[in-house]
Amino acid sequence: MQEAVRARGLALYVASVSNEREFDGAFAAITQAGTDVLLEGNDTLFLDRRKEIVALTISHRIPTIFFERESVVEGGLMSYDADLADSFRQVGVYVGRVLKGERPADLPVVQPTKFDLVLNLKTARAIGLEIPPALLALADEVIE
């Protein structure tokens, strides 16, 4: 990620948290750093504190990309993640292959191939962000 950011002439600021008591300080540091956008990492701590994180992103007016759809349903700005139904289907295919006698060690690793872009327009308005029509056209789901 560092290389991709640098190649575009941008800066990457990484804020780490290891418990819920560190969220307020992390968001203060993110705001002070002049962050234009936040990319939430994939961690169970973030799932457990979903509502708090969404509220902090809105109160600090930081456009945030979440790693799962449920945060956008809760009021987050957007998510881009693997389509859960498609992932479950892939699990079913693998289970079927194993039940038919294939050895799990012989099966290839499968990565998700279908992803969903979910946007929350109410949140975009709340933080003063206009979603470009081209991005809206690409969305799999738009929450109004």
C-alpha positions in Angstrom: 0.0 0.0 0.0 2.9 2.3 0.8 4.3 2.0 -2.7 0.9 2.6 -4.4 0.4 5.7 -2.3 3.8 7.0 -2.9 3.6 6.4 -6.7 0.6 8.8 -6.7 2.4 11.5 -4.7 0.2 10.9 -1.7 1.0 10.2 2.0 -0.1 7.3 4.0 -0.7 7.6 7.7 -1.2 4.4 9.7 -3.1 4.6 13.0 -3.0 1.5 15.0 -5.4 0.6 17.8 -5.3 -2.5 20.0 -8.3 -1.9 22.2 -11.4 0.3 22.3 -9.8 2.9 24.6 -7.4 3.9 21.8 -10.1 4.9 19.3 -10.6 8.5 20.4 -6.8 9.2 20.4 -6.4 7.5 17.0 -9.1 9.6 15.5 -7.7 12.8 17.0 -4.3 11.8 15.4 -5.9 11.0 12.1 -7.7 14.3 12.0 -4.5 16.2 13.1 -2.6 14.5 10.3 -5.0 16.0 7.8 -6.2 12.6 6.5 -8.4 12.9 3.4 -9.7 9.3 3.6 -9.6 6.4 6.0 -9.4 2.7 5.1 -10.5 0.5 7.9 -8.5 -2.7 8.5 -10.1 -6.1 8.8 -10.1 -6.9 12.5 -12.6 -8.3 15.0 -12.0 -5.3 17.3 -13.5 -3.2 14.5 -16.5 -5.5 14.2 -17.2 -5.4 17.9 -17.0 -1.5 18.0 -18.7 -0.9 14.6 -21.2 1.7 15.8 -18.6 3.6 17.7 -16.2 3.7 14.7 -19.0 4.8 12.4 -19.9 7.6 14.8 -16.3 8.7 15.0 -15.9 8.8 11.2 -19.0 10.9 10.9 -18.2 13.3 13.8 -14.7 13.8 12.4 -16.0 14.1 8.8 -13.6 11.5 7.5 -14.7 9.6 4.4 -14.1 6.0 5.4 -14.0 2.8 3.4 -15.0 -0.1 5.6 -14.1 -3.7 5.1 -17.6 -5.0 5.5 -21.1 -4.0 4.4 -22.7 -4.0 7.9 -20.7 -0.9 8.8 -22.3 1.0 5.9 -25.8 -0.2 7.0 -24.9 1.2 10.4 -24.1 4.6 8.8 -20.6 4.2 7.4 -19.8 5.8 4.1 -18.8 2.9 1.9 -17.5 -0.6 1.8 -15.9 -2.8 -0.8 -15.7 -6.4 0.2 -16.1 -10.0 -1.1 -19.6 -11.0 -1.8 -20.6 -13.1 1.2 -23.1 -15.3 -0.7 -20.6 -16.0 -3.4 -18.0 -16.9 -0.8 -20.4 -19.3 0.9 -21.1 -20.9 -2.5 -17.4 -21.5 -2.9 -17.3 -23.2 0.5 -20.1 -25.4 -0.6 -18.3 -26.4 -3.8 -15.2 -27.3 -1.8 -17.2 -29.3 0.7 -18.8 -31.2 -2.2 -15.4 -32.0 -3.7 -14.1 -33.3 -0.4 -17.2 -35.4 0.2 -16.7 -36.9 -3.3 -13.2 -38.1 -2.2 -10.8 -35.3 -3.1 -8.1 -34.6 -0.6 -8.3 -31.0 0.8 -4.5 -30.7 0.4 -4.9 -31.2 -3.3 -7.5 -28.5 -3.8 -6.3 -25.1 -5.0 -6.6 -22.0 -2.9 -9.5 -20.0 -4.1 -9.7 -16.2 -3.7 -12.9 -14.2 -3.9 -13.8 -13.1 -7.4 -17.0 -11.2 -6.8 -16.9 -8.0 -4.7 -19.6 -5.6 -3.7 -19.4 -1.8 -3.5 -21.9 -0.4 -1.0 -22.4 3.4 -0.6 -24.4 5.4 2.0 -25.7 8.6 0.5 -27.1 9.9 3.8 -23.7 9.7 5.3 -22.1 11.3 2.3 -24.4 14.3 2.8 -23.7 14.4 6.5 -20.0 14.7 6.0 -20.3 17.1 3.1 -19.1 14.7 0.4 -20.6 14.5 -3.1 -20.4 11.0 -4.6 -19.5 11.2 -8.3 -22.2 9.8 -10.6 -19.7 7.4 -12.1 -19.0 5.9 -8.7 -22.8 5.7 -8.0 -23.2 3.8 -11.3 -20.6 1.2 -10.2 -22.2 0.6 -6.8 -23.9 -2.8 -6.2 -26.0 -1.2 -3.4 -26.8 2.4 -2.5 -28.3 3.2 0.9 -30.3 6.3 0.9 
